[in-house]
Amino acid sequence: MQQHAIHSTEYNRETHSASKNAAREKRGIIFSDIDGTFVNAEYRCPFSTEFLQEVFTRYDVIFTSSRTIEEILLLQQTLLYRAPFIAENGGVIVFYDESRAKTSSGHSITLLGESVYIVPLGFHALDILPFVKSASATSGVYAENIAKMPLETIAELSQYSAHDAYYAQKRRYSLALSTIGQEQHNLQKLSAALERLECSVSSGGKWLNVTRGSDKGLAVHWYRGFLRFHGISYNIVAGIGNESNDAAMLNAVDMPFVIRNPTGYAEALENLPGGYFLQSEGVMGWIEMINYLDSSFSPDYHLTNTHLPTI
């Protein structure tokens, strides 16, 4: 499958012109990672409100992240944006509208003043815990579950506020294990032991994220099936991410965009089939993707340094 190196000067205005005649008002759907893709290492989003409003009128952006439900709710509240999202590395999908999303496994809940409907796709965190304990015993590597860590410690390790650390700790369908003080080869041993137990493991910087029964890719497939069931289609189905835990998501979309990190492309994504490899570094690649998909945007369109909550 062909890979693509993207340069803004290579954009052909006619490439997606047919999408303007799509049955749906929206041109496409974008499954977007958050950290390192939409917000930078300082938890800042460099996109102005005007830019994002224009994006959201053209595309349905489905945030697909290892963050918790509360963390992504806070982000969307900050953006004044309401759309379904995929949390906890694909462990759960969250809807604002229960009527369409209702399933036998889903349930309504009120969080941060929002009534949302959550559909679990993976094991509950309490049911993942025995697999982590077994893998730890087998590998001889023990990583601390952040659910058991003091908020002050989480805040110090992640540079979160205590308030944000509180929401980061609220995992329902995944576990986050601290990698602080662990040698890389030990983390690899623990990850391998977890994978033998059919858990999905990905590195989230200072955390090792563990799910079972789902991952970002399976969640995207589920959501695309949900759209087909309701007769919803898009001319463009894109995804964008920057780390190894985004590989499954990017393999589940038609147009996978790969963010270039300060150290280069993530090793797990370097040979992504059909990948569009963005030239701009970090979150600026998000704008480059939009510019590629829609010629009405340019890489320097209304840039600001809007500070989002460190969630």
C-alpha positions as CSV (number, residue, x, y, z in Angstrom):
1,M,0.0,0.0,0.0
2,Q,1.4,3.4,-0.9
3,Q,2.6,5.8,1.7
4,H,2.4,9.5,1.3
5,A,4.7,12.4,2.2
6,I,2.6,15.5,2.6
7,H,3.7,19.0,1.7
8,S,1.2,21.9,1.8
9,T,2.4,23.0,-1.6
10,E,1.4,19.6,-3.1
11,Y,-2.3,20.0,-2.2
12,N,-4.5,19.7,-5.3
13,R,-7.7,21.8,-4.9
14,E,-9.6,19.2,-7.0
15,T,-8.6,16.2,-4.9
16,H,-11.6,16.3,-2.6
17,S,-13.9,18.6,-4.6
18,A,-16.5,15.9,-5.2
19,S,-17.0,15.7,-1.4
20,K,-18.7,19.1,-1.6
21,N,-21.7,17.3,-3.2
22,A,-21.9,14.7,-0.5
23,A,-25.3,13.8,0.9
24,R,-24.2,14.8,4.4
25,E,-23.5,18.4,5.3
26,K,-20.2,17.4,6.8
27,R,-17.3,16.7,4.5
28,G,-15.8,14.0,6.6
29,I,-15.1,12.5,9.9
30,I,-11.7,12.6,11.7
31,F,-10.7,10.3,14.5
32,S,-8.1,12.3,16.4
33,D,-5.7,11.5,19.1
34,I,-5.2,14.2,21.7
35,D,-1.8,14.3,23.4
36,G,1.0,15.2,21.0
37,T,-1.5,15.5,18.2
38,F,-4.2,18.1,19.3
39,V,-2.5,19.5,22.4
40,N,1.2,19.8,22.9
41,A,3.5,18.7,25.7
42,E,2.5,21.7,27.8
43,Y,-1.2,20.7,27.3
44,R,-1.8,23.7,25.1
45,C,-3.8,23.8,22.0
46,P,-2.5,26.3,19.4
47,F,-5.7,26.6,17.5
48,S,-8.0,29.6,17.7
49,T,-11.7,29.4,18.4
50,E,-12.4,30.7,14.9
51,F,-10.2,28.0,13.3
52,L,-11.8,25.2,15.3
53,Q,-15.4,26.4,14.6
54,E,-14.7,26.3,10.9
55,V,-13.2,22.8,11.2
56,F,-16.2,21.5,13.3
57,T,-18.6,22.8,10.6
58,R,-16.9,20.7,8.0
59,Y,-15.8,17.7,9.9
60,D,-17.1,15.5,12.7
61,V,-14.0,15.2,15.0
62,I,-14.1,12.1,17.2
63,F,-11.4,12.4,19.9
64,T,-9.9,9.0,20.3
65,S,-7.5,8.9,23.3
66,S,-6.1,7.1,26.3
67,R,-7.5,9.9,28.5
68,T,-10.4,9.3,30.8
69,I,-14.1,10.2,30.2
70,E,-13.9,13.2,32.5
71,E,-10.7,14.4,30.9
72,I,-12.2,14.4,27.4
73,L,-15.4,15.9,28.7
74,L,-13.4,18.8,30.1
75,L,-11.6,19.3,26.8
76,Q,-14.8,19.4,24.8
77,Q,-16.4,21.7,27.3
78,T,-13.5,24.0,26.9
79,L,-13.8,23.9,23.1
80,L,-17.6,24.4,23.3
81,Y,-17.9,21.2,21.3
82,R,-20.2,18.2,21.7
83,A,-19.6,15.0,19.9
84,P,-19.2,11.3,20.7
85,F,-15.7,10.4,21.7
86,I,-13.6,7.3,22.4
87,A,-11.9,7.2,25.8
88,E,-9.4,5.0,27.7
89,N,-7.6,3.7,24.6
90,G,-10.8,2.3,23.1
91,G,-12.2,0.8,26.3
92,V,-15.4,3.0,26.1
93,I,-17.3,5.2,23.7
94,V,-19.3,8.2,25.1
95,F,-22.4,9.7,23.5
96,Y,-24.4,12.8,24.4
97,D,-27.5,11.4,22.7
98,E,-28.8,8.2,24.3
99,S,-31.6,7.6,21.8
100,R,-29.4,6.3,19.0
101,A,-26.6,4.8,21.0
102,K,-28.6,2.7,23.4
103,T,-27.3,-0.8,23.8
104,S,-27.7,-3.6,26.3
105,S,-24.3,-2.9,27.8
106,G,-24.6,0.9,27.9
107,H,-25.9,3.2,30.6
108,S,-26.5,6.8,31.4
109,I,-24.4,8.8,33.8
110,T,-24.0,12.5,34.8
111,L,-20.4,13.7,34.9
112,L,-19.2,17.3,35.2
113,G,-22.8,18.5,34.8
114,E,-23.2,16.6,31.5
115,S,-25.7,13.7,31.0
116,V,-23.9,11.2,28.9
117,Y,-24.4,7.7,27.7
118,I,-21.4,5.4,27.9
119,V,-21.0,2.2,25.9
120,P,-18.2,-0.1,27.3
121,L,-16.3,-2.0,24.7
122,G,-13.7,-3.6,26.9
123,F,-13.3,-5.1,30.3
124,H,-14.0,-3.1,33.4
125,A,-10.9,-1.9,35.2
126,L,-11.6,-4.2,38.2
127,D,-11.7,-7.2,35.8
128,I,-8.4,-6.2,34.2
129,L,-6.6,-6.0,37.5
130,P,-6.2,-9.8,38.0
131,F,-4.5,-10.0,34.5
132,V,-2.1,-7.3,35.6
133,K,-1.3,-9.1,38.8
134,S,-0.8,-12.4,36.9
135,A,1.5,-10.7,34.3
136,S,3.5,-9.0,37.1
137,A,4.0,-12.3,38.8
138,T,5.0,-14.1,35.6
139,S,7.4,-11.3,34.5
140,G,8.7,-10.3,37.9
141,V,8.0,-6.7,37.0
142,Y,5.7,-4.7,39.2
143,A,4.4,-1.3,38.0
144,E,2.3,0.8,40.3
145,N,-1.4,1.3,39.4
146,I,-2.0,5.1,39.3
147,A,-5.4,4.5,40.9
148,K,-3.5,3.7,44.1
149,M,-1.1,6.7,43.9
150,P,-1.6,9.9,45.9
151,L,-2.9,12.7,43.7
152,E,0.2,14.8,44.6
153,T,2.4,12.1,43.2
154,I,0.5,11.9,39.9
155,A,0.5,15.6,39.6
156,E,4.3,15.8,40.2
157,L,5.0,13.0,37.7
158,S,2.8,14.4,35.0
159,Q,2.9,18.1,35.7
160,Y,-0.8,18.1,36.2
161,S,-2.6,20.1,38.8
162,A,-4.1,18.1,41.7
163,H,-7.5,18.8,40.1
164,D,-6.4,17.4,36.8
165,A,-4.7,14.4,38.4
166,Y,-8.0,13.6,40.1
167,Y,-9.7,13.2,36.7
168,A,-6.8,11.3,35.2
169,Q,-7.1,8.7,38.0
170,K,-10.8,8.0,37.2
171,R,-10.3,5.0,34.9
172,R,-13.3,2.7,34.4
173,Y,-12.3,0.5,31.5
174,S,-8.5,0.5,31.5
175,L,-5.6,0.6,33.9
176,A,-2.7,3.0,33.8
177,L,0.6,1.8,35.3
178,S,3.4,4.1,36.2
179,T,6.6,3.6,34.2
180,I,8.7,5.9,36.5
181,G,11.8,4.1,37.7
182,Q,11.3,1.1,35.4
183,E,14.0,0.0,32.9
184,Q,12.8,-0.3,29.3
185,H,13.5,-4.0,29.1
186,N,11.4,-4.6,32.2
187,L,8.5,-2.7,30.8
188,Q,8.8,-4.8,27.6
189,K,8.7,-8.0,29.7
190,L,5.6,-6.8,31.5
191,S,4.0,-5.8,28.3
192,A,4.7,-9.1,26.7
193,A,3.3,-11.0,29.7
194,L,0.1,-8.9,29.5
195,E,-0.2,-9.4,25.7
196,R,0.0,-13.2,26.3
197,L,-3.0,-12.8,28.5
198,E,-4.8,-11.0,25.6
199,C,-4.5,-7.6,27.0
200,S,-3.8,-4.6,24.8
201,V,-0.8,-2.5,26.1
202,S,0.4,0.9,24.9
203,S,2.8,3.4,26.3
204,G,1.4,6.8,27.2
205,G,4.6,8.5,28.2
206,K,4.7,8.2,32.0
207,W,2.0,5.6,32.0
208,L,1.6,2.1,30.6
209,N,-2.1,1.8,29.5
210,V,-3.8,-1.6,29.7
211,T,-7.1,-2.6,28.2
212,R,-8.7,-6.0,27.5
213,G,-11.3,-6.7,24.9
214,S,-10.8,-3.5,22.9
215,D,-8.3,-0.9,21.7
216,K,-8.5,2.3,19.7
217,G,-8.8,0.4,16.4
218,L,-11.6,-1.9,17.5
219,A,-13.4,1.1,18.9
220,V,-13.2,2.9,15.6
221,H,-14.5,-0.2,13.8
222,W,-17.4,-0.3,16.3
223,Y,-18.2,3.4,15.7
224,R,-18.0,3.0,11.9
225,G,-20.4,0.1,12.1
226,F,-22.7,2.2,14.3
227,L,-22.7,4.9,11.6
228,R,-23.5,2.4,8.9
229,F,-26.4,1.0,10.9
230,H,-27.9,4.5,11.1
231,G,-27.3,5.1,7.4
232,I,-24.6,7.8,8.0
233,S,-21.7,8.0,5.6
234,Y,-18.8,10.3,4.9
235,N,-16.7,11.0,1.8
236,I,-13.7,11.3,4.1
237,V,-12.8,9.0,7.0
238,A,-9.5,10.1,8.4
239,G,-7.5,9.5,11.5
240,I,-4.5,11.3,13.0
241,G,-2.1,10.3,15.7
242,N,1.6,10.4,16.8
243,E,2.4,7.3,19.0
244,S,2.4,3.5,18.9
245,N,-1.0,3.3,20.6
246,D,-2.5,5.1,17.6
247,A,-1.5,2.4,15.1
248,A,-4.7,0.3,15.5
249,M,-6.8,3.5,15.1
250,L,-4.9,4.6,12.0
251,N,-5.3,1.1,10.5
252,A,-9.0,1.4,10.9
253,V,-9.5,4.5,8.8
254,D,-9.3,5.3,5.1
255,M,-6.8,8.1,5.4
256,P,-4.3,7.7,8.2
257,F,-2.3,10.8,9.0
258,V,0.9,10.5,11.0
259,I,2.2,13.3,13.2
260,R,6.0,13.9,13.2
261,N,7.2,14.1,16.8
262,P,10.3,16.2,17.8
263,T,12.3,13.0,17.6
264,G,10.7,11.9,14.3
265,Y,7.9,9.6,13.5
266,A,7.1,7.0,16.1
267,E,8.8,3.7,15.2
268,A,5.6,1.8,15.2
269,L,4.1,4.1,12.7
270,E,7.1,4.5,10.3
271,N,5.8,1.8,7.9
272,L,2.1,2.4,8.3
273,P,0.4,1.2,5.2
274,G,-1.2,4.0,3.2
275,G,0.0,6.5,5.8
276,Y,0.1,10.3,5.1
277,F,3.3,11.4,6.8
278,L,2.9,15.0,7.9
279,Q,5.9,17.3,7.6
280,S,5.0,19.8,10.3
281,E,6.1,18.9,13.8
282,G,3.7,18.1,16.6
283,V,0.3,19.7,16.8
284,M,1.0,21.8,13.8
285,G,0.6,18.6,11.8
286,W,-3.1,18.8,12.7
287,I,-3.5,22.0,10.8
288,E,-1.5,20.5,7.9
289,M,-3.9,17.6,7.8
290,I,-6.9,20.0,7.7
291,N,-5.2,22.0,5.0
292,Y,-4.7,18.9,3.0
293,L,-8.3,17.8,3.3
294,D,-9.8,21.2,2.8
295,S,-8.0,23.9,0.7
296,S,-9.9,26.7,2.5
297,F,-7.5,26.4,5.4
298,S,-3.8,27.5,5.4
299,P,-1.1,26.5,7.8
300,D,-1.0,29.9,9.4
301,Y,-4.7,30.4,9.8
302,H,-5.7,32.3,13.0
303,L,-3.1,30.7,15.2
304,T,-3.3,31.5,18.9
305,N,-1.9,29.9,22.0
306,T,-5.2,29.0,23.6
307,H,-4.5,27.3,26.9
308,L,-6.7,24.2,27.6
309,P,-7.0,22.6,31.0
310,T,-4.1,20.3,31.7
311,I,-6.4,17.3,31.6
